[in-house]
Amino acid sequence: MIFNIPIFLTYLRIAAIPVMVVLFYYDYPLATAVVFGLAGLTDWADGYLARRWGQESRFGAFLDPVADKLMVAVALILIVESQANAWVTIAAALIISRELVISALREWMAEVGQRSKVAVAFIGKLKTTAQIMSLIFLLYDKTLWGIPFHELGLIFLAIATVLTMWSMIQYLTDAFRPNSDEK
């Protein structure tokens, strides 16, 4: 098994999940949001460092999206439980469903030798950024210095949900578009 700083950061992101859950249930919303936000930064940092230091690996390419999806799914579950409204629940269900569909699609495309058709796209990075911002705000869910974090979180959640569905459609379209040599 490969071990380097980028992979260590990915492990930290996974290890942050139970910490986030404990802080959430002990009613420390700021600490919960900070832990989630720092974990979100490791998502950017591990990929950046792996590319910069030439430490990209198949294991890292596998583990990084798994860590991201676990972190986002757990945060969404916590928020759905605390918010208890249809809009947040529908958004969470769409986001988690998209992650499952695209993960399965990537696995299938890899099996048929077409992995490059579903490579990470810029819209996926925008979606992840909007998700992380929305979840930080919704995990904190308070007003601080006159800033209504709950409302900002809902706005970012709406943006994240639209980008989530848009990116899913884009990935599915790209996956099933015939190659130029297949026409």
LINJO-V800560 format. One record per residue. N is the residue number from 1. RES is the residue in three letters. SS is DSSP state (A for helix, B for strand, O for the rest). Layout:
# LINJO-V800560
N|RES|SS ; N|RES|SS
This chain:
# LINJO-V800560
1|MET|O ; 2|ILE|O ; 3|PHE|O ; 4|ASN|O ; 5|ILE|A ; 6|PRO|A ; 7|ILE|A ; 8|PHE|A ; 9|LEU|A ; 10|THR|A ; 11|TYR|A ; 12|LEU|A ; 13|ARG|A ; 14|ILE|A ; 15|ALA|A ; 16|ALA|A ; 17|ILE|A ; 18|PRO|A ; 19|VAL|A ; 20|MET|A ; 21|VAL|A ; 22|VAL|A ; 23|LEU|A ; 24|PHE|A ; 25|TYR|A ; 26|TYR|O ; 27|ASP|O ; 28|TYR|O ; 29|PRO|A ; 30|LEU|A ; 31|ALA|A ; 32|THR|A ; 33|ALA|A ; 34|VAL|A ; 35|VAL|A ; 36|PHE|A ; 37|GLY|A ; 38|LEU|A ; 39|ALA|A ; 40|GLY|A ; 41|LEU|A ; 42|THR|A ; 43|ASP|A ; 44|TRP|A ; 45|ALA|A ; 46|ASP|A ; 47|GLY|A ; 48|TYR|A ; 49|LEU|A ; 50|ALA|A ; 51|ARG|A ; 52|ARG|A ; 53|TRP|O ; 54|GLY|O ; 55|GLN|O ; 56|GLU|O ; 57|SER|O ; 58|ARG|A ; 59|PHE|A ; 60|GLY|A ; 61|ALA|A ; 62|PHE|A ; 63|LEU|A ; 64|ASP|A ; 65|PRO|A ; 66|VAL|A ; 67|ALA|A ; 68|ASP|A ; 69|LYS|A ; 70|LEU|A ; 71|MET|A ; 72|VAL|A ; 73|ALA|A ; 74|VAL|A ; 75|ALA|A ; 76|LEU|A ; 77|ILE|A ; 78|LEU|A ; 79|ILE|A ; 80|VAL|A ; 81|GLU|A ; 82|SER|A ; 83|GLN|A ; 84|ALA|O ; 85|ASN|O ; 86|ALA|A ; 87|TRP|A ; 88|VAL|A ; 89|THR|A ; 90|ILE|A ; 91|ALA|A ; 92|ALA|A ; 93|ALA|A ; 94|LEU|A ; 95|ILE|A ; 96|ILE|A ; 97|SER|A ; 98|ARG|A ; 99|GLU|A ; 100|LEU|A ; 101|VAL|A ; 102|ILE|A ; 103|SER|A ; 104|ALA|A ; 105|LEU|A ; 106|ARG|A ; 107|GLU|A ; 108|TRP|A ; 109|MET|A ; 110|ALA|A ; 111|GLU|A ; 112|VAL|O ; 113|GLY|O ; 114|GLN|O ; 115|ARG|A ; 116|SER|A ; 117|LYS|A ; 118|VAL|A ; 119|ALA|O ; 120|VAL|O ; 121|ALA|O ; 122|PHE|A ; 123|ILE|A ; 124|GLY|A ; 125|LYS|A ; 126|LEU|A ; 127|LYS|A ; 128|THR|A ; 129|THR|A ; 130|ALA|A ; 131|GLN|A ; 132|ILE|A ; 133|MET|A ; 134|SER|A ; 135|LEU|A ; 136|ILE|A ; 137|PHE|A ; 138|LEU|A ; 139|LEU|A ; 140|TYR|A ; 141|ASP|O ; 142|LYS|O ; 143|THR|B ; 144|LEU|B ; 145|TRP|O ; 146|GLY|O ; 147|ILE|B ; 148|PRO|B ; 149|PHE|A ; 150|HIS|A ; 151|GLU|A ; 152|LEU|A ; 153|GLY|A ; 154|LEU|A ; 155|ILE|A ; 156|PHE|A ; 157|LEU|A ; 158|ALA|A ; 159|ILE|A ; 160|ALA|A ; 161|THR|A ; 162|VAL|A ; 163|LEU|A ; 164|THR|A ; 165|MET|A ; 166|TRP|A ; 167|SER|A ; 168|MET|A ; 169|ILE|A ; 170|GLN|A ; 171|TYR|A ; 172|LEU|A ; 173|THR|A ; 174|ASP|A ; 175|ALA|A ; 176|PHE|A ; 177|ARG|O ; 178|PRO|O ; 179|ASN|O ; 180|SER|A ; 181|ASP|A ; 182|GLU|A ; 183|LYS|O
